[in-house]
Amino acid sequence: MGKEMALGRKLDLLMSLALDDREGMPARAGQEPPAPLPPRLRHVNDVGALRPLNIRELRPLPGMRMSLLRVLMTNACSFNCHYCPMRRDRSMPRTLLKPEELVRIFMGALRQGWCEGLFVTTGIPGRPVKVMDDLIQALELLRERHRFRGYIHVKIVPGAETAQIERITALASRVSLNLEAPCGETLARIAPDKSFDRSLGTLEEARRLVVQEREAQAYGRPSDQLHPGGASGMTMQFVVGATPDSDRSLIGRVSELYARGGIHHAHFSAFRPIRDTPMESVRATPAMREHRLYQADYLMRRYGFAADELVFDGGGNLPLATEPKVAWALAHPERFPVEVRTASRSALVRVPGIGPATARRIVAERSSAILRGLSDLRRLGVVTTRAAGFLTLGGRRLQTTRWSEQLGFWAADEEAGVPQVIYEVSPGTFR
Ligand code: SF4
């Protein structure tokens, strides 16, 4: 059974394991599933059912590549969020995997070499406490019965009890929580059953545990792969454009949470109108807005930018036409040009086209050699088409116009006239 097998076929075979008590290999190609699936799993492939499994190549940590089996434990939900394909009032085929089924499927995929780690997310049918019990049971089976030491990312549901948050964070490599909006007032408009304070409270409880675990490891306590304590850091998700919240208020909330520690990064999902939801006729958020938020987030996490250094337009949003680092550079002519032979690493990293690793290489190289021209900079990793206009080398300007002034950019109002597209599924479903 080669690795080249089509993803759909792999997933069908994995689903056939859901009820297979033999704990063995997935059914072979061409064989029928070992037992008929129960009604709650028969519609997993129907249109609009949001198939519960997929396999994705991800980078959960810098420098780490990993195939994750991503599992949606159930697409049933008692909540009625206006933007969500799984909302209570929407008619769609509902499916539910029990913890033992989820574990059997994952162990089957692991044995086949189709994945190395697991990501579990879920709707919330009924009480959040019951959903958390099921998630904990799945993780306990994996860690304590099957001794699985690899990466597990699990989505915590708002309203979990303190003891449940402690248990699941102890068992997971990473926990996450969807905040959806940066404040309670706007969350209430799109998710009337959700309480921002409750979500934030749940996130805070997990975040504190992650910080404690990381501190204990930093003080020399060896990590326990079966109980990693969420040490990979939390993530959180926002739906962008479903509420009137500006990028400034999203970035403000994100940066406030980063400052308290324990959060690895934020996810931003551009809103998409889903068929048969109250927001079906609302326009989709431009994908470029999501991209700009990720770029701004990256500047804060990796480049040392503070939230209040970012450049926002009159509406409090990041300019769509200019990437955030270029927008900052253009707003600060007093900081340029930067002299490559003498500038500090922190000054170099602020130049468009120079990242942290490249800035380090420049500083290391110039202590033993003289940098003479654009080709030397290119060799060190500088994107010279972007950087040249912001640099001098030995007092000489490398280019008189800046990259951002040479190019015509895609502009936001080019969206005008694009027909409204309505979707069956949101890209945020599996984040
Ligand atoms: S966003 Fe979450 S809680 Fe809200 S309806 Fe969708 S699955 Fe349920």
Residues whose N, C-alpha, C, O or C-beta is under 5 A from the ligand:
A	BS01	SF4	C77 F79 N80 C81 C84 M86 R87 T122 G123 I124
